[in-house]
Amino acid sequence: MARNRLIAAASGGTVMVEAGLRSGARSTVSEAVALNRPVGALPGPVTSMVSAGCHEEIRAGRAVLVTDAAEVRDLCGALGEDMAPLKAVPIARMTA
């Protein structure tokens, strides 16, 4: 889907949370992998079908397990870390 491709392309990484086997999040993961973006997964219990997609992506090696915000930062980088530097703008002189 174009929407999943856009989401994957616009982000520095993708984190999938409790996704089922037929989840749209898995489509976004596929797009992120194709774009060489990092992918993390935060699954729920192994007995939950709602988390089966996360567990499958981790088993397949397409996603790494993340359990907290620090691990997401390590995976994807800090917000704004890759921003272009600000350009210096000359301040206009005030005249009286």
C-alpha positions, 0 to 999 in steps of 0.5 A: 500500500502506498500509505505504508510506503509513505510512513516507512519512508518518512520515518527514521525507523519503524516500531511495531506494537502488538501486531497480528499476523495479517496486520497493516503494520507488517506491510509497513515493516516490509516497506521499512526493510526494503528502504533499509530503515531499522525496525523494532517490535514490541510484542505482547504475550506469546499466547496472544494472536494480536502479538503473533506478527511481532513475534514472527518479525523478530524470529525472521530477523526483520525486527529487533525486540524493543522494550522501552523508549531508550531502546527505540532511541538506540534503534532509530536515533534521537529526534532531530538528530538528522536535521539540517543545520539552521542557517544564520539569518542576518538581523536587520538594523533598527533605524530611528 
